Amino acid sequence: MTLLASLTHPVAEVQHAFRRILKAMSEPGVLVTLPTLTGWGSASPAATAVLMALADRETPVYIDKALRNEALLTQLRFHTGAPEATPEAASFALLHASPDSEIAAFTPQEEGSEGRTTTVIIEVTALSGGLTLRLSGAGLQERRAIAPQLPESVLRYLRTRPRYPQGIDLIFTCGEKMMALPRTTDVVVC
């Protein structure tokens, strides 16, 4: 197993990635480009940059079986120290956009469990060309429309997801780009 070089200038590049992720989280639906680095195993460069900037030894990560491989796990452990987790215990989850992606498993089910949230990173085939999602709420001065290519399971979740403060934060990644849908965002699937 060969460890991949991560970043040429780690501090500056992780800070830049963090600022780009913060922009995407504070402006739902805005498309941002993350610093270029080699994806870990089956993860895209954008998903890798998100994990590199946000995961650490105190943030358990769940990786679904479609993306889970030894190369990704080795890089994650080496570069972040983040432990693997079950869906119930995960702070972050990395999922492949597939018809059986059950992201509802990451939503707190108990009343009063607002303190436990999961940020779900979903690797999609494209960040345009899908069903239109109309966004409104915190961080948006006016309504915004986006159309990432999402599987029906994710669209079903978006149609029925719990109201804030319940719910999960979503990050969609493809190649070197990402966009975010925080749980505070109101989403209408068109």
N, C-alpha and C positions, 0 to 999 in steps of 0.2 A: 504494500500500500504506500503510495507516494502522497505526501501532504502537498497541497497546492499552495503556491504563493498567494497570499491574501492581497494586501494592498502595498503599494510602493511607499506611500507616506501614511501609515496607519492612523495616526491621530487626526491629521487634517482631512483625510478621506472619509473616516467614520463620522467626523463632525459634519462634513458636507452631506453625507448620506442622511444623517439624523435630521439636519435642517430641511432636506427635501421631503423626508417622511413626515416631519412636523407640518410642512406646508400642505401636503396631501391630506393629512388628518384634520387640519383646521379649515381647509377649503374642500369639502366633500365633492368628489367627482373630477377634481383637477388632475390632469395627467402630468406626472413628473418623471424625469429621467434620473436614474441613480448612477453613482460612479461605476464605471465599467470594471468588472472583475470576473474571473472565471467562476461559473456556477459550480456549486458543490454537488457532485454526483448527478442526480437527476433534477436538481433544483435550478431554476433559471438564475441568471446574474442578478435580477432585481430581488428575487426571494432570498438569495444569498446575501445581498447587501442589507436587506431588512433584518435578517437574523444576525448578521455581523454587527449591526448598529444597536439592536435592541435586546438580544438574548445575552444572558450571562448565567453564572452558576446558580443564581437564585430564581431563574425563570424557567421552569420545566417546559419542555417542548414536546408536543405530540406530532408525529409524522405518519401520514397514512400509508397503507401498504403499497399504493401505486408509486409513491416516490421514495419509499424507505429502501435504502441499500447501504452497504457497508461504507462506501465512499462518502456519502452524505453524512452518516453518523460519525465517522472518524473526523471529518473536517469540522463538524459542529462541536464535537467534544474538544478538539484541539484549540480551535479559535475562540470559542465562547465559554466552554466549560458547562454549558447548559445540559441538565440531565433530561433523559427521556421521560415521558409521562403518559398516563392514561388520559382519555378525553376529559374525565372529571377533574383531574388535577392540573391540567395544562394551563399555563399562562399564555402560550403561543401554540398554534396548530398550523401545520403546513399540509395543505390538501391539494390533490389534483382535481380539477374540475371534471367530474364524471357523474353519470346519472345516479350513482348510489352514494354521492357525497352527502352524508347526513350531518350538516353543520348544526342542526338543532341540538345535537348531543353536547355542544359546548355552551348552551344557554343555561344559566342557573335556573333550576326548577323550583327551588323553595322560596317562599315569601321571606323577605329580609336577607336574601343572599346577594344583595347588590354589590357587596365588597369583592366578590370573586368574579372576575371577568376574564374572558379569553379573547385575544386578538387572533383572528383566523385569517391566514394568508392562503389565498386560493390561486393556484397556477391555472390561468385560462389560455385558450388558444389565440384570442385576440381581445383587445380592449375597445373594439368597435365592431359594428356589423351585427349585433345581437338585438334582442328586444329592447325598446326604449324604457329607461327608468327615469322618472321625473323626481328630482330631489328638491327638498325644501327643509328649512330648519336652521339650527345653529351653524354659523359660519357661511351662510349664503344670504347675500343681500336680495337676490331674486332667484326664482326657480331655475334649476339647471337640468339639462337632459343629457344622459350618457347612455351608451349601448354596448357594454362589454358582452362578449359571448359567454353566457352562463348556462349551465345545465339546468334542466327542469327542477331538480332538487333544490338548487340555490334560489331559483325564482319562487318556488313554493314557500321556502323559508321567508323570503322578503315580503311575500304577500300576507303572511300570517305572523310575522315576528312580533315579539312582545314590545310594549312601549317602554321607553326610557324610564327608569334607570336599568331595567332588565335588558337582556339582549347581549349581543357581541359586536365587537368592532371588526369590520371586514377590510382586508387589503387584497386587491386583485393585482396580480403580477403577470407580465408577459415580456420575455426578453429582458431588456434593461429598463422597462417602464413599469409604473405602478399607479394605481389610484385607490382611494380609500372611501369607505362608507362607515363613519363612526356610528355607534348605536344611537346617537342623538339626532341623526338625520332621518327625516320622514321620507319614505320611498314609496312611489306608486309605480307598479309594473304595468306598462301599457300594452 
